[in-house]
Amino acid sequence: MSEPIPTVLLGGSGYVAGELLRLLSAHPHFRLCAIMSDSQPGEPLAAAFPHLAAVYGERCFQSQEEVRECLTREPRCAVFSAAPHGVSAQLIDSLLSAAASAGTAPRVVDISADFRFRSASDYAQVYGHAHGAPERLEQFTCAVPEHLARLDTAHVAHPGCFATAVLLASVPLLARGLVLPQLYVAGITGSTGSGRKPTAGTHHPVRHSDLYAYSALAHRHAPEIAACARAASGVAAEFAFVPHSGPFARGIHVTVQARLAQSASSAEVLGVLREFYARAPFVRVLDSAPRIKDVTASNYAHVSATSDGRSVAVMCAIDNLTKGAAGGAVQWMNRLFGLPETAGLTSPAPGWT
């Protein structure tokens, strides 16, 4: 593909948007056309993301109208939405309607939670408010790229950071009938996963040198994980999920435990994982336990497992901002435009972060 693909970024001032900008700056096929921020229109990108000043110079955040002009002008366009939950759906709906009226056909990857459920009622039950664009739900598929070979919709909903790690660890076990369909998950996330605006429970000085659980067995991502796992594996499984706030900025580590349906050794479980991900360029199955520092700021996921013959524990480490959000979104957008899935995403983790 010789001509660069115009690219629009919605919700442009948060951490995920900053990571998207970093990845897009080195992508061989996507060219930033417009970046929207309702809170900072006209402000320079470098003010929000000083580490990107050398790349984006004097470029500024734009208004919704300027984004709309880009979408209606370009015959094809890549749209990444990093807008907040509850905002993204209405914004995407409005922009897609304008594009349709102009005869253009953008493709969307939504990183919010707004299109992760198949029904508006399921969404409302979890998030406590009505869905912003229920008629658009059927136009989105929610999955991690490694679990869906063929996409039947024009747009994609990214499952999210915790969900990505849990699904990568659990779906092979369920799909191969290796475990009973009741899984127990302990996950630890870095402070960037809580977003840019600090709160009493998520501000990094509070989290520093500390570790604590939150929303135990009641986290809103658990139903999303269960829905995606069922779609990917064909098995209706229960997930008992206990998330934790970790004393670091980037990364997620999850441990998924389950009872084995039949006895299997650690080597046999690792063999199942390696076979399942044999054609997944960003998933590496290790003999030893994965570490967050080995994947930080990369699109790679490291997975390992151990078994005592009765139970199995699968560990997965990813970067929450990259593989769990911006990188996974770019991976999907590559596929939506028929590009190599790995385009712009093969840089290794920097290490020693």
N, C-alpha and C positions, 0 to 999 in steps of 0.2 A: 504494500500500500504506500504509494509515493507521497500523496498529499496529506499533510497533517490533519487530524480530526479536531475541529473546534470543540473546546471543552468548557463547561460551565460548572461552577462550584457554588452551591447554596449553603447558607449558614457558615460564612467564611472566617469567623474570628475565633473559633474554638480549637482545642488541641487536635481533634481529628482532622479539621480543615487544614491546620498547619502541617500535619503529616501528609495529607493529600498534596498540598502545594510542594512539599519537599520531593515526593515521589514523581509528581508530574513534571517538575523542573528538569528531570533527567530521562523522561520517557521518550522513546524514539518516535512515537506516533501521535500523542495527544498534545495539543497546543491550547494554552489557557486563553479563552475568549472573553470570559467575564467571571467575576467573583462577587457574590452578593453578601452583604452584611446589613441587616436591618438596624443594628445598633451603631455601626460605624461607617455609614456611607460617606465617601469622600476622604476618609482617613487613609494614610499610606499603609500598605501591608507590612512594611518594615517596622511600624510602630507596634503592631501586634506580634510580629514574628521577626525579631532582630536577627536571628540566625539565618534568615532567608533574604536579607537585604542585598547581598551580593548578586542574587539571582533576579529578584523582582524590582530592584531599584526604586523608582518613584511611583510604581504602580499603586493604585488606590482601590479600596473597596467600592462596589457599585450598588446602585439602587435596583429594586425589582424591575422597574421599567427598562433600565439598561440591559438587564439580563433577558427580559422578554424580547427586546429588539434583536439580540444575538440569536435567540432560538428561532425567531420568525424569519430571520435573514438567511441562516445557514440551512442547506437542504438536509444535512445530517449533523448531529451534535451529540456529544457525550455529556450527560448531566449527572453529577454526583451531589447528593443531598446529605449534608451534615447538619441540617437544621434540627432543632429540638423535637422530641416526641410531642405529638399533639399539634405541631406547627407544620411539620414536613408534608403531611398528606394534602392539606389545603393548598399549600404553595405549589406542590408538584401538579396537582389537579388544575390549578389556574394556568400554569405555564404550558402543560400539555394541551389544554384546550386552545390556547392562543396559537400554539404550533400547528395543531390540526387545522385551524381556520386559515393559517397561512400556507398550508400544504407541505410543511416540513415534518420530519419524523425523528425526533430525538430519542435516544435510549437512556433510561434512567437506572442508576443503582442508588437505592435509598439506604442510608446507614442508620437511620432512626428505627424505632420500633413500629412505625405506623403501618407497614405492610407485611409484617411477619406472620399475622394470622390470616386464615382463609375466610373468616367471617367477621363482620362488624360486631356481632354480639360477643364473640370470644374476646375481641380486642377491648370492648367496653367493660367487660367483666374484670379484666386484669388491670386496665389503666384508669378506670373510674370515670371516663367521659366518652361521649359518642365519637365514632370515627369520623375524620374530617372529609373523607372521600370514599364512601363504601362502594360506589360503582366502579372504582378503580382496582379493587382488591384482586379481581380475577386476572388483571393484567400483570400481576407480580408473582414471582416464585421466590420462596425463601428457602435457602439451602447454602451449605458451604460448597465451593466449587468441586472439591474432591469427591462429593457424594452424589453428584448429578451429571451424568454423561451428556444428556440431551435436554435442552431448554426449550419449553413450549410457549413461553411468554416473551413479550417485548422488553419487559423490565424485571429487575431483580431487587429483592429485599435482603440485605446482609443480616445474618442471624445475630450478630453482636459478638463482643469479645469473650465473655464467659461461655456463651453458647458454642462458639467456634471450638474452644479448647475441649469442652465436655463432649461435643459431638464427634470430634476427631478421635477421642479416646474410647467412646462407647459404641458408636454405630457398627464398627466391625464385629464386636462381640455379639451384638443383637442380630445382625444380618446373617452371621454364620451359625446362629443357634448355640453359641458357646456358653451363654449365661442365662440364668432365670431373669425375667423381666422386671426386676426390682433393683435399682442401682442407687448407691449411696455416694454422694459427691462432696468432697471438701475442696474448695477453691480459694486461692489467695490472689488478690489483684493489687496493682500499684496505684498510687494516688492520682495519676493522670486519668484513670478510668472514671473518676468522679466528676470530671469536667473542669473547666477553667475557673469557675466561681467557687471560692472556698465556703464550706459550711462548717458548723461546729464539729460534725463527725468525720469530715473528709479533709479538712485543711492539713497540709503536710506536716507542719510543726506538731500537730496533735498525733499524727500517725507515726512520726519519726521514733525509732527505737521501741515501737510497740506493735502488738499484733492482737486483733480482736475480731470476733465473729459479729455479723449483723444480719438482720432479716432471716435468721435461721429457720429453715423449713417453710419459709413464707416469701421467698424472693420472687419478684415478678418475672424473672427470666426462666424460672422452672417450667411453666406451661409452654413457653416458646421452645425450650429444649426438647420437651416431650413431643411436641407437634412435629418438629423437624426430624427427630429421631425416628418417629413412626413413618414419616414420608420417605426417609432414606433407607430404612431397614425393613419396613413392612411389619414391624412388631410394635404393639402398644405397650410401652414400658412406663414404669413409675420412677421418678427421680426425686430422691430425698436430698436436697441441695442446701449446703451450709457455706455461704460465702464469707470470706475474711478480708479485712483491710490489712495490707502489708506495709512494712516500713521502707518502701522503695518507690520510685517514680513510675517506672515502666515495667510491664511484664505481668503474666498470669501463669500460675502453676495450679493444676487441678489433679486430684487423685480420685479416680472412679473405682469403687469396689462393688463386687457382686458375687453371688454364689454361682459356682459352675454348674451347668446342666449335666455335665459328665466330667470325670476326672481328666485334667489336662496339665501337663508340666509347664514350667515357665518357657522352655524352649518351644513347646507346641503353640502356646499363646503368641509368642513373638513371631512364630512362623505364620500364623493367621494374619497378624498385623502387617507383616512384610508382603504377604501375597495380596492383601486388600489394597495396600498403597503402592504396589509395584509401579504403577504408572502415574503416581502423584509426585510431581517434581518438588513440591515444597514440604512434603512430610518425610521425615527421616526417622526410622525405627532403630532405636539404640539398644544395646545390651545392658547398658548402665542407666542409672536414673538421670532424666533430663534436668538441665539447669537453665534458669532464666537468662543468665548472662550470655549463654551461648546462642540465644535467639533474639536478644534485645535489638530493636530498630531494624529487624529483618522480617521478611515474609515467610520465614521457615517455622515449622512446628516440629518439635522433637518429642517423640513418644517412646515409652518403654513399658514393660509389664513384668509382673512376678506372680507366681502361683504356688500355693501349698497343696494343690491337688483337690481342694474343696472350694476355695475362694480365689478370686483373682483381683489384683490391683493394677490398674493402668494409669500411668502418669503422663501428663502432657504439659509442655511448656511452650508458650507463645509470647510474642509482644502484643500487648492489648491494643496499641495504637496502629500497628502495622498489620500483621496477620489477622488480628481481631477486629480491625476496622478499615483503615485506609488502604492497606495492602490487599486485603481480601476483596475490597470494592474494586480496586484497579484490576485484580485478577479476573473478576467477573466482567468488567468492562472490556478487557482484552477479548474475552470469549464472545461478548455480544457483537463485537465488530470483526470477528473472524481473524483476530491477531493471534500470534503465539501466546499461550497462556502466561508464559514467563516474562513477556516483554516489560522491561523497566523494573523488574522485581528481583533480579538475581544477586544483588549486592549482599555479601555476607554480613553477619552481625559484627559490630566493631570490637566487641570483647572489652573486658576491663572497664566497663561503664560504672 
